[in-house]
Amino acid sequence: MLTGQMMGEPLLILDLLRHAALCHPQAGIVSRCHDGSIHRYSYAEAWSRVNRLAGALSELSVAPGDRVGTIAWNDYRHFELYYAVSGSGAVIHTINPRLSDEQIVYIINHAGDRFLFVDPDFLPLLARISPQLETVEGVFLLCEPGEVMDAAAGEARCYEDLLAGGGGEFAWPALEETAAASLCYTSGTTGNPKGVLYSHRSTVLHARAVAGSEGWSLSSFSSVLAVVPMFHASAWGLPYAATMLGANLVLPGGRLDGASLYELIDSERVDAMCGVPTVWQGLLDHMQQVGKRLESVEKAVVGGSAVPLSMIQRFEDEHDVFVMHGWGMTEMSPVGAVNYPTPSMMAMDKEARHNLQLKQGRPVFGVTMKILGPDGREQPQDGRSPGRLLVKGPWIAESYYKSDDRSAFLEGGWFDTGDIATIDEQGYMHIVDRVKDVIKSGGEWVSSIEIENAIAGLEGVTEACAIGVPHPRWGERPLLLVTVDRAIPERDILSHVAGKLPRMSRPDDVVIVDALPHNATGKLLKKVLRDQYRDHLMNASG
């Protein structure tokens, strides 16, 4: 084989910030601190502090490959840890504080974290779990000197005091691009959470993909609000992609209510924002209450769960904001598909375009997808043939950290996502359901997501969950569980969805509940509900 004669410079995370400091020194990061104050600085100033932090980590004898944990909101100190830890050769382990205490203890011990960097908001959590941590040698609070006087802090030291002893320009080590850079654990809906170990190469390639027009469509003109948390799946790559292009990065800290988000959107002229549907619902409701518009925002990226049609309509009709669906998994760094605008989409009438926007989108370059039917054969791309969604690519995991579990990793380099999906003629992927959540009724697959989408927009319904429960004749039938903010007769809810669904997919019953259970990343815990309501239809007939 004739090889190319190009330089073999490695793809390294630190070079993203080095580039921003040199080429975009006036752009930078705006973040809300835990006390509510606003902090601003440039990428050049961030670069200086990251050098000092790396020096401080070296003084702590943090070595290449060591794991350094963070329990923190989206702010500038967390951003500095992203670059200083991985740039020095260590591994940043971002910990989701919304997991149970038992899960957090498990993943810290499983990862073998040597140090923890903790936002003061999470001091009560730290106090609860500290006695059970086996490998942690020290804790640093992300605050100013003397800012936190709390018995729960124990012997924790101040981050700024650590930084002050870090010296100046750090002698960054030469790393291989395949070196481990960051570690994130899945939300652990079944069994213990699993660790996904990202490399420098995978992270940079992922950042390049999501920065472009097939992703978040960023540039040096952008001001992007990252509501999606930095403590899970690298905030969809935004701390890397925005830095790469010199976009202004706006980090909201822990204040995710509509009023606080709008303050940042308005003051920083945010034109792109990324988050989950529940957060955007709160923002939309706040904007309606105060009678204002999102004047600067051009696009809102929605992921984590399916975006309802009503949200797409409200963003466009009330604010002239285009909603982009994004889809991925922790194992995928996390982005695999984005429903970005195209000329053909924008030429459609509004109803057709909105229906297309409901799909999860087309794979970004680098990600390959295919659908396998029940017989194990690849399904056609016709938008009608569902099956298991398999993916592969350079930023998709090929194994789990410290685990022998290979059940999701198939021959040929494919990863089984656990989703049931279709792919149409134009390459648009649409999630039909999770394999474990699809309702098997009378030999047919019924999509729980399709039922939940059908209820979206009914006034008074605040959340919906469709599950399959045992039925004496059909094996399983759909049961719809909803929360409401006003009195609504169950028959009105059933009538509403009946007009939007084929007969086989119409729920046999609806139950109004006070609340629906969620996991640490906001996903509905359908297994809990299936267990709770498993006898609900067993006395049904016909």
Secondary structure, 3 states (H helix, E strand, C coil): CCCCCCCCCCCCCHHHHHHHHHHCCCCEEEEECCCCCEEEEEHHHHHHHHHHHHHHHHHCCCCCCCEEEEECCECHHHHHHHHHHHHCCCEEEECCCCCCHHHHHHHHHHHCEEEEEECHHHHHHHHHHHHHCCCCCEEEECCCCCCCCCHHHCCCEEHHHHHHCCCCCCCCCCCCCCCEEEEEECCCCCCCCCEEEEEHHHHHHHHHHHHCCCCCCCCCCCEEEECCCCCCHHHHHHHHHHHHHCCEEEECECCCCHHHHHHHHHHCCCCEEEECHHHHHHHHHHHHHHCCCCCCCCEEEECCCCCCHHHHHHHHHHHCCEEEEEEECHHHCCEEEECCCCHHHHCCCHHHHHHHHCCCEEECCCCEEEEECCCCCECCCCCCCCEEEEEECCCCCCCCCCCCCCCCECHHHCEEEEEEEEECCCCCEEEEEECCCCEEECCEEECHHHHHHHHCCCCCEEEEEEEEEEECCCEEEEEEEEEECCCCCHHHHHHHHHCCCCHHHCCCEEEECCCCCECCCCCECHHHHHHHCCCCCCCCCC
